[in-house]
């Protein structure tokens, strides 16, 4: 009699919910150009890639507002590398979606770049992508975890 292997039920993977081929910019792209691209693509962040498609950072709408506009810097001539997040939290395409959601909640981010073993960008996992494909209860818990309001006084 043959032996049946027991397989654990595995949950969904990141690649099942990510956006592949996301719009990207280079470190030298002007901040104003990145903002225009975000508006036209209806996204809140853009991965920054070097010439070999390796992830060097991420520029977000918040980076633009806080690090450029509020700091009274000129976004017309400034390259995104000057205000970008240079060491973003990333995931792999074959990672469990639940682990990626825990990372989002832990780091309070709504988007995660998806990279391969050589740090080349293969996609972006966004809260909105997951919400469109997940069960209602799981989505509510995910959004609650990612969007937690800080507690304590505002000094």
Rosetta blueprint (number, residue, H / E / L):
1 X L
2 X L
3 X L
4 X L
5 X L
6 X L
7 X L
8 X L
9 X L
10 X L
11 X L
12 X L
13 X E
14 X H
15 X H
16 X H
17 X L
18 X L
19 X E
20 X L
21 X L
22 X L
23 X L
24 X E
25 X E
26 X L
27 X L
28 X L
29 X L
30 X E
31 X H
32 X H
33 X H
34 X H
35 X H
36 X H
37 X H
38 X H
39 X H
40 X H
41 X H
42 X L
43 X L
44 X L
45 X E
46 X E
47 X E
48 X E
49 X E
50 X L
51 X L
52 X L
53 X L
54 X E
55 X E
56 X E
57 X E
58 X E
59 X E
60 X E
61 X H
62 X H
63 X H
64 X H
65 X H
66 X H
67 X H
68 X H
69 X H
70 X L
71 X L
72 X L
73 X L
74 X L
75 X L
76 X L
77 X L
78 X L
79 X E
80 X H
81 X H
82 X H
83 X L
84 X L
85 X E
86 X L
87 X L
88 X L
89 X L
90 X E
91 X E
92 X L
93 X L
94 X L
95 X L
96 X E
97 X H
98 X H
99 X H
100 X H
101 X H
102 X H
103 X H
104 X H
105 X H
106 X H
107 X H
108 X L
109 X L
110 X L
111 X E
112 X E
113 X E
114 X E
115 X E
116 X L
117 X L
118 X L
119 X L
120 X E
121 X E
122 X E
123 X E
124 X E
125 X E
126 X E
127 X H
128 X H
129 X H
130 X H
131 X H
132 X H
133 X H
134 X L
135 X L
136 X H
137 X H
138 X H
139 X H
140 X H
141 X H
142 X H
143 X H
144 X H
145 X H
146 X H
147 X L
148 X L
149 X L
150 X L
151 X L
152 X L
153 X L
154 X L
155 X L
